[in-house]
Amino acid sequence: MQAIKNFIRNEDGVTAIEYGLIAALIAVALAAVVKTLGGQIKSAFEAVSAQMPAAKP
């Protein structure tokens, strides 16, 4: 019974798990932003690249 109580009170590794969850949340948020804004960013780069040949040095 004492071993079970010690296991429940043991907090080793909790911080690493928390950092892992935070990193996963950031990755999901970043993927959502890229998916949402990807088309707009592509359009902006295409517009800029279309005007580059017309630019004179």
C-alpha positions in Angstrom: 0.0 0.0 0.0 2.9 2.4 0.8 4.3 1.7 -2.7 1.1 2.9 -4.3 1.0 6.1 -2.2 4.6 6.8 -3.1 3.9 6.2 -6.8 0.9 8.7 -6.7 3.0 11.3 -4.9 6.0 10.9 -7.3 6.1 13.9 -9.7 9.3 13.0 -11.5 8.9 13.5 -15.2 5.8 15.6 -14.9 7.6 18.7 -16.2 8.9 16.9 -19.2 5.4 15.7 -20.0 4.0 19.3 -19.7 6.7 20.6 -22.0 5.8 17.9 -24.5 2.1 18.8 -24.4 3.0 22.5 -24.9 5.2 21.6 -27.9 2.4 19.5 -29.4 -0.1 22.3 -28.9 2.2 24.8 -30.6 2.8 22.4 -33.5 -1.0 22.0 -34.0 -1.5 25.8 -33.8 1.3 26.3 -36.4 -0.2 23.7 -38.7 -3.6 25.4 -38.5 -2.1 28.8 -39.3 -0.2 27.5 -42.3 -3.3 25.7 -43.6 -5.4 28.9 -43.1 -2.9 31.4 -44.6 -1.1 29.2 -47.1 -3.3 30.2 -50.0 -3.0 33.9 -49.3 0.8 33.7 -48.9 1.1 31.7 -52.2 -1.0 34.4 -54.0 1.1 37.2 -52.7 4.4 35.5 -53.8 2.9 34.7 -57.2 1.8 38.4 -57.6 5.3 39.6 -56.8 7.0 37.1 -59.0 4.7 38.0 -61.9 5.9 41.6 -61.8 9.6 40.8 -61.5 10.2 40.3 -65.2 8.6 43.7 -65.9 10.9 45.5 -63.5 13.9 47.1 -65.2 17.3 47.2 -63.5 
